[in-house]
């Protein structure tokens, strides 16, 4: 069971990190406007600039960099977690 645990734990870590990173409600409720996360910033820019994608698209791209780094760092463990127990 222990060899299968590493892949499962890494998969769980990736999903939990992405869930927390993309959670807009936590950023709106528990932070002040001066220290709001990037998801709150993008939402505020949507309200202010609306259809100006040249302002919103770079912010959205910047918010994707950290989750991509986490995913590629743990990709090997993620695949192991998905395939755990399927091959003897």
C-alpha positions in Angstrom: 0.0 0.0 0.0 2.8 2.4 0.7 4.2 2.4 -2.8 0.8 3.4 -4.1 0.5 6.2 -1.5 2.9 8.6 -3.1 1.0 8.9 -6.4 -2.3 9.3 -4.6 -1.0 11.9 -2.2 0.6 13.9 -5.1 -2.7 13.8 -7.0 -4.6 15.0 -4.0 -2.1 17.7 -3.4 -2.5 19.0 -7.0 -6.3 19.0 -6.9 -6.4 20.7 -3.4 -3.9 23.4 -4.5 -5.8 24.1 -7.7 -9.1 24.2 -5.8 -7.7 26.7 -3.2 -5.8 28.8 -5.9 -9.0 29.3 -8.0 -11.3 29.9 -5.0 -12.7 33.4 -5.6 -15.1 33.4 -2.6 -12.3 32.9 0.0 -10.4 35.8 -1.5 -13.5 38.0 -1.4 -14.5 37.2 2.1 -11.2 36.8 4.1 -8.9 39.4 2.6 -8.7 43.1 2.5 -8.8 44.9 -0.8 -5.1 45.8 -0.4 -4.0 42.2 -0.1 -6.5 40.4 -2.3 -5.4 37.4 -4.4 -5.1 37.7 -8.2 -8.6 36.1 -8.8 -10.2 39.1 -7.0 -8.0 41.5 -9.0 -9.2 39.9 -12.3 -12.8 40.2 -11.2 -12.4 43.8 -10.3 -10.7 44.5 -13.7 -13.7 42.8 -15.4 -16.0 45.2 -13.7 -13.9 48.2 -14.5 -12.7 47.5 -18.0 -15.4 45.0 -19.2 -14.5 44.2 -22.8 -10.8 45.3 -22.8 -9.2 41.9 -23.2 -5.7 43.5 -23.5 -5.9 44.2 -19.7 -7.7 41.1 -18.6 -5.9 38.4 -20.7 -2.3 39.1 -19.3 -3.7 38.9 -15.7 -5.4 35.6 -16.4 -2.2 34.3 -18.0 -0.2 35.3 -14.9 -2.7 33.6 -12.7 -2.2 30.3 -14.6 1.6 30.3 -14.3 1.8 29.0 -10.7 -0.8 26.2 -11.1 1.1 25.1 -14.3 4.4 25.0 -12.4 2.8 22.9 -9.6 1.2 20.5 -12.1 4.4 20.0 -14.2 6.5 19.6 -11.0 4.2 16.8 -9.8 3.1 15.4 -13.2 4.9 12.1 -12.8 3.3 11.5 -9.4 -0.1 12.6 -10.9 0.1 9.9 -13.6 1.2 7.3 -11.0 -1.8 8.3 -8.8 -4.2 7.9 -11.8 -2.8 4.5 -12.7 -2.3 3.2 -9.2 -3.5 -0.3 -8.8 -4.5 -0.7 -12.5 -1.4 -2.7 -13.5 -0.1 -5.6 -11.5 
